[in-house]
Amino acid sequence: MNELSLIQRIVVWVLPVIFAITVHEVAHGWVAKKLGDNTASMLGRLTLNPLKHIDPIGTILVPGILLLSFTGFIFGWAKPVPVNIRNLKNSRRDMAIVALAGPLANFIMAILWALIARLGVMIDMEAVSLPLIYMGIAGISINLVLAILNLLPIPPLDGSRIVSGLLPGRLSWHYNRLERYGFFILLFLLLTGSLSKMLGYPLYVVQNMFMTFAGL
């Protein structure tokens, strides 16, 4: 996408980024509701209206800086959907399921964007096909980054909730105490380049699979 102008890059990425972040959070709240917790629903967070989920830093500033810096690696986050674990029927198991819902939603969206890109490949009209292909690539990329990043077992990422639900009670309690350091761990991994190394190979493999499916 380096051949695109800055304005074109913004137009191509804005919808995939907003939907990837928004649907990720809605998925958490929707599954929580199915498992007995209506907190997100009562607060009006089970909506695809991005204004309800936008975090000024995670949804606008961070993706914007990464987009302008031409790093080729874009991610972000929305305001977390609140989940009251006391309302869940089986708190530890159900919280793990709620956590898994976010990355799973991103994988599903990556499939949908791959289909959009494939449609662009099939349409032999440059004015129509190129926007579909570029947005499809952006949608695949941002959703796979969010899915794989969130599956890392680092509190408070979704992967840590899943691991916590699988660990025995006492081990789970000790593991959850790492959450107070989670932000600093992620920041350290990001600044040292370790995060990109951890994500690089699995992201490369999965992205190639989706690009092949899209016919790219």
Secondary structure, 3 states (H helix, E strand, C coil): CCCCCHHHHHHHHHHHHHHHHHHHHHHHHHHHHHCCCCHHHHCCCCCCCHHHCCCHHHHHHHHHHHHHCCCCCCCCCCCCCCCCHHHCCCHHHHHHHHHHHHHHHHHHHHHHHHHHHHHHHHCCCHHHHHHHHHHHHHHHHHHHHHHHHHCCCCCCCHHHHHHHHHCCHHHHHHHHCCHHHHHHHHHHHHHCCHHHHHHHHHHHHHHHHHHHHCCC
